[in-house]
Amino acid sequence: MLGLILAGEAIFVLPFHVARFFRPTVLEVFSISATELGAAQGVYGILAMLAYFPGGPIADRFSARKLLATSLWLTASGGVYMATFPDYRGSLLLWGFFGVSTIILFWAALIRATRDWGGHDRQGRAYGLLDGGRGLFAAGLASIGVMMFGFAFPEGYASATIEEKQAALRLIIYGYTAVTALAGVFVWFVLSDGHPSDEPELKEWKPHTEGVWVHIGHVLRIPAVWLQAIIIICAYVAYKGFDNYSLFAVEAYGLDEVEAARIVAIGSWMRPIAALGAGLLGDRFNISRMTMLAFVLLLGSYLFFAITTPIPGAAWVLLGNTVIGAAAFFGLRGLYFALFEEAKVPAALTGTAVGFVSVIGYTPDIFVTFVAGVLIDRTPGVAGHQHFFWFLSAFALIGVIASFALMRLLHPGKNKAVTP
């Protein structure tokens, strides 16, 4: 599990963490606009979406150890190019490469290995530990990165030259590159090559095309899988929206870039607490019920930011609601893949099911950052950010509806008992 945790977060630090925690500096140093960064990350989303589906059957057939390690090393190689600060065209190519390297051999293998670890009655704990551990690792890396970033400007960020900003950001990128590569080495030595003894061995899988399509057809006939895909897309829209919080802190609340990064890093510390807590509560009260409650909390948080007028310098208001929203969407990350067991998806089809729901569920990689960039660039200042929070609120509401529908589908007797 430690290997899965380290791999599960290290793979995404280069394509996501750099832009999430240091977005204003990334825009300046790369000489791109918010819309152009959104377009680059949209290319990531398009190629990732194409990579999710074939990644599912691959994960059901081949060793997680080899798949995860190879993905980590490929992604680390992209960090070397990232440190050259490519222009807009180069950024499109870079995030496009990340879209393939982080997904096709990696994602379904990670989720399949986690389900194998959790068994039949500890799925909430398994995925809570995975995402909570990933969150702890991410928050630690973010805090170290923000601290190093702050040390690079002893006289303050406002007086720094572009060369000093480049040097500071390059140091962060090289550090993340090293972490990614070392995680690949760790995974190579601690993961095994097979599935647990009560699951089919890899050699039993038939690699011919007909077998793959039979598995896909079986997955597509499970109604709960379709609702799970909707839940994931709504939860992931929220997670992607977190990338905009640092810019929101600067432009709406008047904080500087270092203070904004610090608040986002604090919000990130909710991930281990919320993901593990939600997972354990899900095992106790059922996953679908906790999923619906998390979406309700998330909707309230977004509506607060969408409706209220920010008070310049009121960092405590921003921090408080950031923590509430983070608790909700990080809690969802510890829940939504645990729904496979509650929906009784056959374990042998886990990789294929992950590939399918991920094709739909992770489409926000294509459009969320781009939509944020367009809304903010077209209406600069507080209004643009409020428009974006209305956009996030709409998906949170859909998540409430979808999770309630899934709860009724999976537990019809319990729901009839409490329905007037």
VEXDREN-2710 file (C-alpha; in Angstrom, 1 decimal):
% VEXDREN-2710
k/r/px/py/pz
1/MET/0.0/0.0/0.0
2/LEU/2.9/2.4/0.7
3/GLY/4.2/1.7/-2.8
4/LEU/0.7/2.4/-4.3
5/ILE/0.4/5.6/-2.3
6/LEU/3.8/7.0/-3.4
7/ALA/3.3/6.0/-7.0
8/GLY/-0.3/7.3/-7.0
9/GLU/0.7/10.8/-6.2
10/ALA/4.2/11.1/-7.6
11/ILE/2.9/10.4/-11.1
12/PHE/0.9/13.7/-11.0
13/VAL/3.2/16.2/-9.3
14/LEU/4.7/17.4/-12.6
15/PRO/1.5/17.8/-14.7
16/PHE/-0.6/19.1/-11.9
17/HIS/1.2/20.3/-8.8
18/VAL/3.4/22.8/-10.5
19/ALA/0.5/24.7/-12.0
20/ARG/-1.8/24.2/-9.0
21/PHE/0.5/25.7/-6.3
22/PHE/2.5/28.2/-8.4
23/ARG/0.0/29.1/-11.1
24/PRO/0.7/32.9/-11.2
25/THR/4.5/32.3/-11.5
26/VAL/3.9/29.5/-14.2
27/LEU/1.9/31.9/-16.3
28/GLU/4.6/34.6/-16.1
29/VAL/7.7/32.3/-16.5
30/PHE/6.2/30.3/-19.4
31/SER/4.9/33.5/-21.0
32/ILE/1.4/32.1/-21.4
33/SER/-2.1/33.2/-20.5
34/ALA/-4.6/31.4/-18.2
35/THR/-6.5/30.4/-21.3
36/GLU/-3.4/29.0/-23.0
37/LEU/-2.5/27.0/-19.9
38/GLY/-6.1/25.7/-19.8
39/ALA/-5.7/24.7/-23.5
40/ALA/-2.5/22.8/-22.7
41/GLN/-4.1/21.0/-19.8
42/GLY/-7.1/20.4/-22.1
43/VAL/-4.7/18.5/-24.5
44/TYR/-3.7/16.4/-21.4
45/GLY/-7.3/15.6/-20.8
46/ILE/-8.1/14.6/-24.4
47/LEU/-5.1/12.2/-24.6
48/ALA/-5.7/10.9/-21.1
49/MET/-9.4/10.2/-22.0
50/LEU/-8.2/8.2/-25.0
51/ALA/-5.6/6.4/-22.8
52/TYR/-8.0/5.4/-20.0
53/PHE/-10.0/2.8/-22.0
54/PRO/-7.1/0.7/-23.3
55/GLY/-5.5/1.0/-20.0
56/GLY/-8.3/-1.0/-18.3
57/PRO/-7.8/-4.3/-20.2
58/ILE/-4.0/-3.8/-19.9
59/ALA/-4.3/-3.6/-16.1
60/ASP/-6.3/-6.8/-16.0
61/ARG/-3.6/-8.7/-17.9
62/PHE/-0.2/-7.4/-16.9
63/SER/1.9/-6.8/-13.7
64/ALA/1.1/-3.6/-11.8
65/ARG/4.7/-3.4/-10.7
66/LYS/6.0/-3.1/-14.3
67/LEU/3.2/-0.9/-15.5
68/LEU/3.5/1.6/-12.6
69/ALA/7.3/1.9/-12.6
70/THR/7.4/2.4/-16.4
71/SER/4.8/5.2/-16.2
72/LEU/6.7/7.0/-13.4
73/TRP/10.0/6.9/-15.3
74/LEU/8.4/8.1/-18.5
75/THR/6.7/11.0/-16.7
76/ALA/10.0/12.0/-15.0
77/SER/11.6/12.4/-18.4
78/GLY/9.0/15.0/-19.2
79/GLY/10.1/17.0/-16.2
80/VAL/13.5/17.6/-17.7
81/TYR/11.8/19.3/-20.7
82/MET/9.4/21.2/-18.4
83/ALA/12.4/22.8/-16.7
84/THR/13.3/24.6/-20.0
85/PHE/10.0/26.6/-19.7
86/PRO/8.6/25.8/-23.2
87/ASP/6.4/28.3/-24.9
88/TYR/2.7/27.8/-25.7
89/ARG/3.3/25.3/-28.5
90/GLY/5.9/23.4/-26.4
91/SER/3.4/23.4/-23.4
92/LEU/0.8/21.8/-25.6
93/LEU/3.3/19.0/-26.5
94/LEU/4.4/18.6/-22.9
95/TRP/1.0/18.2/-21.3
96/GLY/0.0/16.0/-24.2
97/PHE/2.9/13.7/-23.4
98/PHE/1.9/13.7/-19.7
99/GLY/-1.6/12.8/-20.8
100/VAL/-0.3/9.5/-22.2
101/SER/2.6/8.8/-19.8
102/THR/0.5/9.2/-16.6
103/ILE/-2.5/7.2/-17.7
104/ILE/-2.3/4.4/-20.2
105/LEU/-0.1/2.0/-18.2
106/PHE/-0.8/3.5/-14.8
107/TRP/-4.3/4.5/-13.7
108/ALA/-6.3/1.3/-14.0
109/ALA/-3.4/-0.7/-12.7
110/LEU/-3.3/1.5/-9.6
111/ILE/-7.1/1.1/-8.9
112/ARG/-7.1/-2.6/-9.6
113/ALA/-4.2/-3.2/-7.2
114/THR/-5.9/-1.2/-4.5
115/ARG/-9.2/-3.1/-4.8
116/ASP/-7.2/-6.4/-4.6
117/TRP/-5.6/-5.1/-1.4
118/GLY/-8.9/-4.1/0.2
119/GLY/-10.7/-7.4/-0.2
120/HIS/-14.5/-7.7/0.0
121/ASP/-15.3/-5.7/3.1
122/ARG/-12.5/-3.0/3.4
123/GLN/-12.9/-1.1/0.2
124/GLY/-13.6/2.2/2.0
125/ARG/-10.5/1.8/4.0
126/ALA/-8.4/0.7/1.0
127/TYR/-9.3/3.7/-1.2
128/GLY/-9.4/6.0/1.8
129/LEU/-5.8/5.0/2.7
130/LEU/-4.8/5.3/-1.0
131/ASP/-6.1/8.8/-1.5
132/GLY/-5.5/9.9/2.1
133/GLY/-1.9/8.7/1.9
134/ARG/-1.5/10.4/-1.5
135/GLY/-2.9/13.6/0.1
136/LEU/-0.5/13.4/3.0
137/PHE/2.4/12.9/0.5
138/ALA/1.1/15.7/-1.7
139/ALA/0.7/18.1/1.2
140/GLY/4.1/17.3/2.4
141/LEU/5.6/18.0/-1.0
142/ALA/3.6/21.1/-1.4
143/SER/4.6/22.5/2.0
144/ILE/8.3/21.8/1.2
145/GLY/7.9/23.3/-2.3
146/VAL/6.2/26.5/-1.0
147/MET/8.8/26.8/1.7
148/MET/11.6/26.5/-0.8
149/PHE/9.8/28.9/-3.1
150/GLY/9.5/31.5/-0.3
151/PHE/13.2/31.1/0.6
152/ALA/14.1/32.0/-3.0
153/PHE/12.7/35.5/-2.4
154/PRO/14.3/36.8/0.8
155/GLU/13.3/40.4/-0.1
156/GLY/9.8/39.5/-1.1
157/TYR/8.2/38.2/-4.3
158/ALA/7.1/41.6/-5.5
159/SER/10.7/42.8/-5.9
160/ALA/11.9/39.6/-7.6
161/THR/13.3/39.7/-11.1
162/ILE/12.1/37.3/-13.8
163/GLU/15.4/35.5/-13.6
164/GLU/14.9/34.9/-9.9
165/LYS/11.4/33.6/-10.5
166/GLN/12.7/31.2/-13.2
167/ALA/15.4/29.9/-11.0
168/ALA/13.0/29.2/-8.1
169/LEU/10.4/27.5/-10.3
170/ARG/13.1/25.4/-12.0
171/LEU/14.3/24.2/-8.6
172/ILE/10.7/23.1/-7.8
173/ILE/10.4/21.3/-11.2
174/TYR/13.7/19.4/-10.7
175/GLY/12.7/18.4/-7.2
176/TYR/9.4/17.0/-8.5
177/THR/11.2/15.2/-11.3
178/ALA/13.5/13.5/-8.8
179/VAL/10.6/12.4/-6.6
180/THR/8.8/10.9/-9.6
181/ALA/11.8/8.9/-10.8
182/LEU/12.6/7.6/-7.2
183/ALA/9.0/6.5/-6.7
184/GLY/9.4/4.3/-9.8
185/VAL/12.4/2.7/-8.3
186/PHE/10.6/2.1/-5.0
187/VAL/7.6/0.6/-6.8
188/TRP/9.8/-1.7/-8.8
189/PHE/11.1/-3.4/-5.6
190/VAL/8.1/-3.5/-3.3
191/LEU/5.2/-4.5/-5.5
192/SER/4.5/-8.1/-6.6
193/ASP/3.8/-9.3/-10.1
194/GLY/0.5/-11.1/-9.6
195/HIS/-3.0/-10.7/-8.0
196/PRO/-4.0/-12.2/-4.6
197/SER/-4.3/-16.0/-4.4
198/ASP/-8.1/-15.9/-4.7
199/GLU/-8.0/-14.0/-8.0
200/PRO/-7.1/-15.3/-11.4
201/GLU/-3.4/-15.5/-12.2
202/LEU/-2.1/-13.3/-15.0
203/LYS/-1.3/-16.4/-17.2
204/GLU/-5.0/-17.4/-17.2
205/TRP/-6.1/-14.3/-19.0
206/LYS/-6.6/-14.7/-22.8
207/PRO/-5.1/-11.8/-24.8
208/HIS/-7.3/-12.2/-27.9
209/THR/-9.6/-9.4/-28.9
210/GLU/-12.8/-11.3/-28.4
211/GLY/-12.2/-11.7/-24.7
212/VAL/-11.6/-8.0/-24.3
213/TRP/-14.9/-7.0/-25.9
214/VAL/-16.8/-9.6/-23.9
215/HIS/-15.5/-7.9/-20.7
216/ILE/-16.3/-4.5/-22.0
217/GLY/-19.8/-5.5/-22.9
218/HIS/-20.4/-7.0/-19.4
219/VAL/-19.3/-3.8/-17.8
220/LEU/-21.5/-1.6/-20.0
221/ARG/-24.6/-3.7/-18.9
222/ILE/-24.1/-2.7/-15.2
223/PRO/-26.4/0.4/-14.5
224/ALA/-24.5/1.3/-11.3
225/VAL/-21.3/1.8/-13.4
226/TRP/-22.9/4.5/-15.5
227/LEU/-24.0/6.4/-12.3
228/GLN/-20.6/5.9/-10.9
229/ALA/-19.1/7.5/-14.0
230/ILE/-21.4/10.6/-13.5
231/ILE/-20.4/10.8/-9.8
232/ILE/-16.7/10.7/-10.7
233/ILE/-17.1/13.4/-13.3
234/CYS/-18.8/15.7/-10.8
235/ALA/-16.2/15.0/-8.1
236/TYR/-13.3/15.5/-10.5
237/VAL/-14.7/18.8/-11.7
238/ALA/-14.5/19.9/-8.0
239/TYR/-10.9/18.6/-7.7
240/LYS/-9.8/20.4/-10.9
241/GLY/-11.5/23.5/-9.6
242/PHE/-9.0/23.5/-6.7
243/ASP/-6.3/24.4/-9.2
244/ASN/-7.8/27.9/-9.5
245/TYR/-7.8/28.7/-5.7
246/SER/-4.4/30.3/-5.6
247/LEU/-5.3/32.7/-8.4
248/PHE/-8.6/33.4/-6.7
249/ALA/-6.8/34.3/-3.5
250/VAL/-4.6/36.8/-5.4
251/GLU/-7.2/38.4/-7.6
252/ALA/-10.2/38.4/-5.3
253/TYR/-8.8/38.6/-1.8
254/GLY/-5.6/40.6/-2.6
255/LEU/-3.1/38.1/-1.2
256/ASP/0.4/37.8/-2.7
257/GLU/1.5/34.7/-4.5
258/VAL/3.4/33.2/-1.5
259/GLU/0.4/33.7/0.8
260/ALA/-2.0/32.3/-1.8
261/ALA/0.2/29.2/-2.2
262/ARG/0.3/28.8/1.5
263/ILE/-3.5/28.7/1.8
264/VAL/-3.8/26.2/-1.0
265/ALA/-1.1/24.0/0.7
266/ILE/-3.1/24.2/4.0
267/GLY/-6.2/23.1/2.1
268/SER/-4.3/20.2/0.7
269/TRP/-3.7/18.9/4.2
270/MET/-7.4/18.1/4.4
271/ARG/-6.9/15.4/1.8
272/PRO/-5.5/12.7/4.1
273/ILE/-8.0/13.4/6.8
274/ALA/-11.0/13.7/4.6
275/ALA/-10.2/10.8/2.3
276/LEU/-9.5/8.3/5.1
277/GLY/-12.3/9.5/7.3
278/ALA/-14.9/9.4/4.4
279/GLY/-13.7/5.9/3.5
280/LEU/-14.0/4.5/7.0
281/LEU/-17.5/6.1/7.4
282/GLY/-18.4/4.6/4.0
283/ASP/-17.5/1.1/5.3
284/ARG/-19.7/1.8/8.3
285/PHE/-22.8/3.5/6.7
286/ASN/-22.3/2.6/3.0
287/ILE/-20.3/4.4/0.3
288/SER/-23.2/5.8/-1.7
289/ARG/-24.7/7.5/1.3
290/MET/-21.5/9.2/2.3
291/THR/-20.9/10.3/-1.4
292/MET/-24.3/12.1/-1.4
293/LEU/-23.5/13.9/1.9
294/ALA/-20.1/15.0/0.5
295/PHE/-21.7/16.5/-2.5
296/VAL/-24.2/18.4/-0.4
297/LEU/-21.3/19.9/1.7
298/LEU/-19.5/20.8/-1.5
299/LEU/-22.5/22.6/-3.0
300/GLY/-22.8/24.8/0.0
301/SER/-19.1/25.7/-0.1
302/TYR/-19.2/26.7/-3.8
303/LEU/-22.4/28.7/-3.4
304/PHE/-20.7/30.8/-0.6
305/PHE/-17.9/31.8/-3.0
306/ALA/-20.3/32.4/-5.9
307/ILE/-22.7/34.7/-3.9
308/THR/-20.6/36.6/-1.4
309/THR/-18.3/39.5/-2.2
310/PRO/-14.7/38.9/-1.1
311/ILE/-13.3/41.2/1.6
312/PRO/-9.7/42.1/0.6
313/GLY/-7.2/40.7/3.1
314/ALA/-9.8/38.5/4.8
315/ALA/-7.6/35.5/4.5
316/TRP/-9.4/33.7/7.4
317/VAL/-12.7/33.6/5.4
318/LEU/-10.9/32.3/2.3
319/LEU/-9.1/29.7/4.4
320/GLY/-12.2/28.6/6.3
321/ASN/-14.3/27.9/3.2
322/THR/-11.3/26.4/1.3
323/VAL/-11.0/23.8/4.1
324/ILE/-14.7/23.0/4.0
325/GLY/-14.7/22.6/0.2
326/ALA/-11.4/20.6/0.4
327/ALA/-12.9/18.2/3.0
328/ALA/-15.8/17.5/0.6
329/PHE/-14.0/16.9/-2.7
330/PHE/-11.1/15.1/-1.1
331/GLY/-13.6/12.9/0.8
332/LEU/-15.2/12.1/-2.5
333/ARG/-11.8/10.9/-3.8
334/GLY/-11.7/8.4/-1.0
335/LEU/-15.1/7.1/-1.9
336/TYR/-16.0/6.9/-5.5
337/PHE/-13.8/3.9/-6.6
338/ALA/-15.0/2.0/-3.5
339/LEU/-18.4/1.9/-5.2
340/PHE/-17.2/-1.0/-7.4
341/GLU/-17.6/-3.4/-4.5
342/GLU/-20.9/-1.9/-3.3
343/ALA/-22.2/-2.3/-6.9
344/LYS/-20.9/-5.9/-7.0
345/VAL/-18.8/-5.3/-10.1
346/PRO/-16.8/-8.6/-10.6
347/ALA/-13.3/-8.3/-9.3
348/ALA/-11.9/-9.8/-12.5
349/LEU/-13.4/-6.9/-14.5
350/THR/-12.0/-4.1/-12.2
351/GLY/-9.5/-2.8/-14.7
352/THR/-12.0/-2.8/-17.5
353/ALA/-14.6/-1.0/-15.4
354/VAL/-12.0/1.5/-14.2
355/GLY/-11.1/2.2/-17.8
356/PHE/-14.7/2.8/-18.8
357/VAL/-15.7/5.1/-15.8
358/SER/-12.4/7.0/-16.2
359/VAL/-13.1/7.8/-19.9
360/ILE/-16.2/9.6/-18.7
361/GLY/-15.3/10.6/-15.2
362/TYR/-12.0/12.3/-16.0
363/THR/-13.2/14.4/-19.0
364/PRO/-12.8/17.5/-16.7
365/ASP/-9.1/17.3/-17.5
366/ILE/-10.2/18.5/-20.9
367/PHE/-12.5/21.4/-20.1
368/VAL/-12.4/22.6/-16.5
369/THR/-9.1/24.6/-16.6
370/PHE/-10.0/25.9/-20.0
371/VAL/-13.5/27.1/-18.8
372/ALA/-11.8/28.7/-15.8
373/GLY/-9.4/30.5/-18.0
374/VAL/-12.1/31.8/-20.4
375/LEU/-14.4/32.9/-17.6
376/ILE/-11.6/34.8/-15.8
377/ASP/-10.0/36.3/-18.8
378/ARG/-13.3/37.5/-20.2
379/THR/-14.5/39.0/-16.9
380/PRO/-11.3/40.0/-15.0
381/GLY/-11.4/40.3/-11.3
382/VAL/-13.9/39.0/-8.7
383/ALA/-16.8/38.6/-11.2
384/GLY/-14.9/36.1/-13.4
385/HIS/-14.1/33.9/-10.4
386/GLN/-17.7/34.0/-9.2
387/HIS/-18.9/32.8/-12.6
388/PHE/-16.5/29.9/-12.3
389/PHE/-17.9/29.0/-8.8
390/TRP/-21.4/29.0/-10.3
391/PHE/-20.1/26.5/-12.9
392/LEU/-18.6/24.4/-10.1
393/SER/-21.9/24.6/-8.2
394/ALA/-23.9/23.2/-11.1
395/PHE/-21.7/20.0/-11.2
396/ALA/-22.0/19.7/-7.4
397/LEU/-25.8/19.7/-7.7
398/ILE/-25.6/17.0/-10.4
399/GLY/-23.4/15.0/-8.1
400/VAL/-26.1/15.2/-5.3
401/ILE/-28.7/13.9/-7.7
402/ALA/-26.6/11.1/-9.2
403/SER/-25.4/9.8/-5.8
404/PHE/-28.9/9.8/-4.5
405/ALA/-30.1/7.8/-7.5
406/LEU/-27.2/5.3/-7.0
407/MET/-28.1/4.9/-3.3
408/ARG/-31.7/4.1/-4.3
409/LEU/-30.5/1.6/-7.0
410/LEU/-28.1/-0.3/-4.7
411/HIS/-30.3/-0.2/-1.5
412/PRO/-33.9/-0.1/-2.6
413/GLY/-35.2/-1.8/0.5
414/LYS/-33.5/0.6/2.9
415/ASN/-34.7/3.6/0.9
416/LYS/-38.3/2.4/0.7
417/ALA/-38.2/2.1/4.5
418/VAL/-37.4/5.7/5.0
419/THR/-39.6/7.1/2.1
420/PRO/-43.0/8.5/3.2
END
